[in-house]
Amino acid sequence: MFKSILWVTLGGIIGTLSRYAVYLTISFFNIHSAIATLIVNLLGCFIAGSFLEMSQSTILSSNLKLFVFIGILGAFTTFSTFTIDNYQLLQANKINQLLLNLFTNNILGLVALIIGITITKKIIN
């Protein structure tokens, strides 16, 4: 258990610092932060796809999976995990569940954000 937590923590440190490095690089060029988010999400999906394929064709230790998928990618971007979930639904030909997952995560996520902002504004004002 302790080793698992250590692997996730170490990966999380790398993922967090990597994400921050992307944001610093983008801000250096005075580009909108949405571009940094896009780069992080696409890079995270690429890395997730590579490791997902490796995990299916070779035996990766459970610690390495924790380190990469939960640690690095979890701290770098959760979008990669979201995309893996969608890919698996697509592969299983569960199109209705795929569309529902896309809709609920994106639209309801935005709605939840707006509700959080609205409630907090009312509380602090």
Beta strands, then each sheet from edge to edge (+ up, - down):
end
